[in-house]
Amino acid sequence: FPTLASSFTLITFDVDGTLVAGGGPSGKEAEASAHSRAFGHAVGSILGDGSPTAPVASVLRTEQYHGSTDGLILLRLARAALGVEPDVSAARLDDLMACMYEYISKLDDEEVAQGISPLPGVLDRLSDLATMKSSVACGLVTGNVEGIARRKMRAVGVLATGALAPPSDQQLLRNSDWAGAEDIGFLGGFGSDFCSGDIDDASRNYLDRSEQIAIAAERCRSSLTGAELRRVVHVGDAPADVLAARAYADRLESTGGDDSPCVGMVAVATGSYGAEELKELAGETRPGKWEPTVLEEGMANPGFLRACGVL
């Protein structure tokens, strides 16, 4: 981190539906995406006969994958496509994620970017944030396996904006897991960092993601010297993003004391969910504790940085 202001903000971004269109396991564009194909490749290779399973969107309900994490999606796909229960598949989760990344690692950036593209305003807003590093750090909170997130961010031009903060020391300990992407890491909390393994409790879609927000915040805090993390803002498009940030705010309010950072949420209606639904899930503002807002145009909205609380 550069020379820091005394009060610091962390902004974490979801990926699919927030930064990029077409990157998750649903939709016509997604069926062409490398990330989507990697699920079936990994489950078939590690738990099946070596051939890819059916695509995620053809065997799982939307609520079972949209806004979920790669770990939970893998376990659900294993059950739905192969009849393998999570008490068996969860023990192979590290192997499944490694297989997903190995599949992606063999592709060039053009192939990784096939079927996905930055959403309007994303590259411009991130370029703006890249000029604010003395008081703002940007990272990802995403269900993506970390190595896959690295490759996707380079492939679609997000990495080139310079907005994403360097990876934490803890992340660097696992750098060898992401062969070929060791030098393009960045701060965040990822699907490969935490998975509860509980695919029958629908609330885990957002509770697992809430753990990833906490991981990203702790990694940011550990990288700060002479500055205090006073605000954590999550930007996402799915109900799971809103509920995850809200759960993190609730946790801080109940356990963290008066000096806990304020949690902000910028819900962007650029994925599969409308602004009214996201607003209802966000609930009432609690000043200084939980400060959500909804932007129908997402990061293309001229007021995005103000919504993040950094202007």
C-alpha positions in Angstrom: 0.0 0.0 0.0 1.2 3.6 -0.6 1.4 6.3 2.1 -2.0 6.0 3.7 -4.6 8.4 5.1 -5.5 7.7 8.8 -9.0 6.5 7.8 -9.2 3.8 5.2 -12.0 2.3 3.1 -12.0 -1.2 1.6 -14.3 -1.7 -1.5 -14.9 -5.4 -2.5 -16.5 -6.3 -5.7 -18.4 -9.4 -6.8 -17.5 -10.5 -10.3 -20.3 -12.1 -12.3 -23.2 -9.7 -12.9 -21.3 -6.9 -11.1 -18.0 -6.4 -13.0 -18.7 -8.6 -15.9 -21.7 -9.9 -17.9 -22.0 -13.6 -18.8 -19.4 -14.9 -16.4 -21.4 -17.2 -14.2 -22.9 -20.7 -14.9 -26.3 -19.5 -16.4 -27.4 -17.9 -19.7 -26.5 -18.4 -23.3 -23.3 -16.4 -23.0 -22.3 -18.3 -19.9 -22.7 -21.6 -21.5 -19.8 -20.5 -23.8 -17.7 -19.2 -20.9 -14.6 -21.1 -19.8 -15.6 -20.8 -16.1 -18.9 -22.4 -16.7 -17.4 -25.3 -18.6 -14.8 -25.8 -15.8 -17.5 -26.9 -13.3 -18.6 -29.9 -15.4 -15.0 -30.7 -16.3 -13.9 -30.8 -12.7 -16.8 -32.8 -11.4 -16.6 -35.3 -14.2 -12.8 -35.7 -13.9 -12.5 -36.0 -10.1 -15.8 -37.8 -9.2 -17.0 -39.3 -12.5 -15.6 -41.2 -15.5 -13.5 -38.4 -16.8 -16.1 -36.9 -19.2 -17.7 -33.6 -18.4 -21.1 -33.6 -16.6 -24.1 -31.7 -17.9 -23.9 -27.9 -17.6 -24.7 -26.4 -14.2 -27.8 -24.5 -15.5 -29.3 -27.7 -17.0 -29.3 -29.7 -13.7 -29.6 -27.1 -10.9 -32.3 -24.6 -10.1 -31.3 -20.9 -10.5 -31.3 -20.3 -6.8 -28.8 -23.2 -6.3 -26.1 -21.4 -8.3 -26.8 -17.7 -8.9 -25.0 -15.7 -6.2 -23.5 -18.9 -4.8 -19.8 -19.9 -4.5 -17.8 -22.2 -6.7 -17.5 -24.7 -3.8 -21.2 -25.0 -3.1 -21.9 -25.2 -6.9 -19.4 -28.0 -7.3 -21.0 -30.0 -4.5 -24.5 -29.4 -5.8 -23.5 -30.4 -9.3 -21.8 -33.6 -8.0 -25.1 -34.6 -6.3 -27.4 -33.6 -9.2 -25.3 -35.0 -12.1 -23.6 -38.0 -10.5 -25.5 -38.8 -7.3 -22.4 -38.1 -5.2 -23.5 -36.8 -1.8 -21.6 -34.0 -0.1 -20.2 -36.2 2.7 -18.1 -37.8 -0.1 -17.6 -34.9 -2.5 -16.6 -32.3 0.2 -13.5 -34.4 1.0 -12.4 -33.8 -2.7 -13.3 -30.1 -2.8 -9.6 -29.0 -2.9 -9.1 -31.4 -5.8 -12.2 -30.2 -7.6 -11.1 -26.5 -7.3 -7.6 -27.4 -8.4 -9.1 -29.2 -11.4 -11.2 -26.2 -12.3 -8.2 -23.9 -12.2 -6.1 -26.4 -14.2 -8.7 -26.3 -16.9 -8.7 -22.5 -17.0 -4.9 -22.2 -16.8 -4.4 -24.0 -20.1 -6.4 -21.3 -21.9 -5.2 -18.0 -23.2 -6.8 -14.7 -22.2 -8.9 -14.6 -25.4 -10.4 -18.0 -24.6 -10.9 -17.1 -20.9 -12.8 -13.9 -22.0 -15.0 -15.7 -24.4 -18.7 -15.1 -23.4 -17.9 -12.5 -20.8 -17.2 -8.8 -21.0 -17.0 -5.8 -18.6 -20.3 -4.2 -17.8 -20.8 -0.5 -18.6 -18.9 1.9 -16.4 -16.8 -0.7 -14.8 -13.4 0.1 -16.3 -13.9 3.8 -16.0 -14.9 3.7 -12.3 -12.1 1.3 -11.5 -9.7 3.7 -13.2 -11.0 6.5 -11.0 -10.5 4.3 -7.9 -6.9 3.6 -9.0 -6.1 7.3 -8.3 -7.4 7.0 -4.7 -5.0 4.4 -3.2 -4.0 6.6 -0.3 -7.4 6.1 1.3 -9.1 3.3 -0.7 -8.2 -0.3 -1.3 -10.1 -2.4 -3.9 -10.4 -6.1 -4.0 -12.8 -8.9 -4.9 -15.2 -10.9 -2.8 -16.4 -13.6 -5.1 -17.4 -17.2 -5.2 -14.8 -17.7 -7.9 -11.8 -19.9 -7.2 -8.9 -17.3 -6.7 -6.8 -18.4 -9.6 -9.8 -18.3 -11.9 -10.7 -14.8 -10.7 -7.1 -13.7 -11.4 -7.3 -15.0 -15.0 -10.8 -13.5 -15.6 -9.7 -10.1 -14.3 -6.7 -10.0 -16.6 -8.7 -11.3 -19.6 -11.4 -8.6 -19.4 -9.1 -5.7 -18.6 -10.0 -5.1 -15.0 -6.5 -5.9 -13.8 -5.1 -3.3 -16.3 -7.0 -0.5 -14.5 -4.6 -0.7 -11.6 -7.4 -0.4 -9.1 -7.0 -3.8 -7.3 -4.8 -3.8 -4.3 -1.9 -6.3 -3.9 -2.6 -9.7 -2.4 -2.0 -10.1 1.3 0.8 -12.1 2.8 -1.7 -14.9 3.6 -2.7 -15.1 -0.1 1.0 -15.2 -1.2 1.4 -18.4 0.9 -0.9 -20.1 -1.6 0.5 -18.5 -4.7 1.9 -21.8 -6.0 -1.6 -23.1 -6.3 -2.2 -20.7 -9.1 0.5 -21.7 -11.5 0.8 -19.2 -14.4 -1.0 -16.5 -12.4 1.4 -16.0 -9.5 2.2 -12.5 -10.6 -1.3 -11.2 -11.2 -2.7 -11.6 -7.7 -4.8 -9.1 -5.8 -6.6 -8.6 -2.5 -9.8 -10.4 -1.8 -11.8 -13.2 -0.3 -12.5 -16.1 -2.7 -14.5 -19.2 -3.1 -11.3 -21.2 -2.6 -10.9 -19.6 0.9 -14.0 -20.9 2.5 -16.8 -23.4 1.9 -19.2 -24.6 4.5 -20.0 -27.7 2.5 -23.7 -27.4 3.5 -25.7 -27.5 0.2 -29.1 -28.1 1.8 -29.3 -24.9 3.8 -30.1 -22.2 1.3 -28.8 -19.5 3.7 -25.3 -20.8 3.1 -25.4 -19.0 -0.3 -25.0 -15.7 1.5 -23.4 -16.9 4.8 -20.5 -18.4 3.0 -20.1 -15.2 1.0 -20.2 -13.2 4.3 -17.3 -15.2 5.5 -15.4 -14.2 2.4 -16.1 -10.5 3.1 -14.7 -11.0 6.6 -11.6 -12.7 5.1 -11.0 -9.8 2.7 -11.5 -7.2 5.4 -9.0 -9.0 7.7 -6.5 -9.3 4.9 -6.8 -5.6 4.1 -6.4 -4.7 7.8 -3.3 -6.9 8.1 -1.8 -4.9 5.2 -2.4 -1.5 6.7 0.3 0.3 8.6 -0.5 3.5 10.4 -4.1 3.5 9.1 -7.4 2.3 10.5 -10.0 0.4 8.4 -13.1 2.5 9.0 -15.4 1.4 6.2 -16.0 -1.8 4.3 -18.2 -1.5 1.2 -19.3 -4.5 -0.8 -20.6 -4.1 -4.4 -22.7 -6.9 -5.8 -25.7 -7.7 -8.0 -27.3 -10.7 -6.3 -29.5 -11.2 -3.2 -26.6 -13.2 -1.7 -24.4 -10.2 -2.0 -26.8 -8.0 -0.1 -27.6 -10.5 2.6 -23.9 -11.4 3.0 -22.9 -7.8 3.6 -25.8 -7.3 5.9 -24.8 -10.5 7.9 -21.3 -9.1 8.2 -22.6 -5.8 9.4 -24.8 -7.6 12.0 -21.8 -9.6 13.1 -19.6 -6.5 13.6 -22.4 -4.7 15.5 -22.9 -7.6 17.9 -19.3 -8.4 18.5 -17.0 -5.6 17.3 -17.9 -2.7 19.6 -18.2 1.0 18.7 -14.9 1.1 16.9 -15.9 -1.4 14.2 -15.9 -0.3 10.6 -19.1 0.8 9.0 -20.4 -1.7 6.4 -21.7 -0.2 3.2 -23.5 -2.1 0.4 -23.8 -0.9 -3.2 -26.3 -3.2 -4.7 -26.2 -3.0 -8.5 -29.2 -4.1 -10.6 -27.0 -5.2 -13.5 -27.5 -8.9 -13.1 -30.6 -11.0 -12.8 -32.4 -9.0 -10.1 -34.2 -5.8 -10.0 -33.6 -2.7 -7.9 -36.7 -3.0 -5.9 -36.0 -6.6 -4.8 -32.4 -5.7 -3.8 -33.7 -2.6 -1.9 -36.1 -4.7 0.1 -33.4 -7.2 1.1 -31.1 -4.4 2.2 -33.6 -3.2 4.8 -33.2 0.0 6.8 -30.0 2.0 7.1 -28.3 2.1 10.5 -26.0 5.1 10.3 -22.4 4.3 11.0 -23.2 0.5 11.1 -25.1 -0.5 7.9 -25.4 1.9 5.0 -26.8 0.2 1.9 -27.8 1.8 -1.4 -29.1 0.5 -4.7 -28.0 1.7 -8.2 -30.1 0.5 -11.1 -27.4 1.4 -13.6 -24.7 -0.2 -11.5 -21.2 1.3 -11.9 -22.3 3.3 -14.9 -24.1 5.5 -12.5 -22.2 8.8 -12.1 -22.9 8.7 -8.4 -21.2 5.3 -7.9 -18.1 6.7 -6.0 -20.3 8.8 -3.8 -22.5 5.8 -3.1 -19.4 4.0 -1.9 -18.7 6.8 0.5 -15.3 7.8 -0.9 -16.3 11.2 -2.3 
